[in-house]
Amino acid sequence: MNAIFALATVVIKELYRRKDFYVLFILTVLMTVVMASANIFNDDKIVGYLKEICLLLVWISALVISVATASRQIPAERENRTIFPLLAKPVSRGQVIMGKFLGCWLASGVALLVFYLFLGVVNGSREHQLQVIGYLQALWMQWMFLAIVIAMVLLGSIIFAAPSSNATICLVVVLGILLLGRYLNLVAIHQAEPMRTITSVIYFSIPHLEWFDLRERVINDNPVVAWNKIALASLYAAAYTGVFLFGTWICFRRQSLSK
């Protein structure tokens, strides 16, 4: 565990030494200014629209930063030839994967916390009330969503040659699941065999990332989600994360580091 936490710390420091952190900070400030500008309107619907825009910015920026960070971890170690002294410490390949994952996940969590903190403070000052539990649930569910995505990207970094191609493919897959994944079972009903079976298998095999999106509940100030459902969704995310990390370990241990 000491080796894993040490690797995670390096990943976190690397993220906030790069421009990603400054982009995150600027977007957070812009989001705060936009929310504060709602004071010039006297319409509650305007505030709702702005909350929707700000939450969309949170999702897009957190997703892009997480994918970009995770996609370059293992390829950068291999390209810089630092993977050899790292494994000679000794640190196993499994520890490298877990350290990289934990670092990316914790870094994304800190980024989300900054976003939601600013969003909550400004929204609370504008509406003079704040559903703290609702915001915490939305933050947690988005963080679990990022756990699946980061594990998926780490697996892609072993399979695909370049970080850019890996990041692009993973972003397309994630966006495809978010936008279309929930409708595949409805599409399967109207398909002839064998496409019906194939579509149904895909529907039940893919991680349903849309389940972790609680933006509508935050925007509309809906009642909080039952905690047992949050726990089940967290276990669901942990299971898929484990599957992707296990696949990463299997592929990484069989891969030549000289590539």
Buried (B, 14 or more C-beta within 10 A) or exposed (E): EEBBBBBBBBBBEBBBEBEBBEEBBEBBEEBBEBBEEBEEEEEEEEBBEBBBBBBEBBBEBBBBBBBBBBBBBBBBBBEEEEBEEBBEEEBBBBBBBBBBBBBBBBBBBBBBEBBBEBBBEBBBEBBEEBBEEBBBBBBBBBBBBBBBBBBBBBBBBBEBEEBEEBBBBBBEBBEEBBEEBBEBEEBBEEEEEEEBEEBBEBBEEBBBBBBBBBBEBBBEEEEBBEEEEBEEBBEBBEEBBEBBBBBBBEBBEEBEEEE
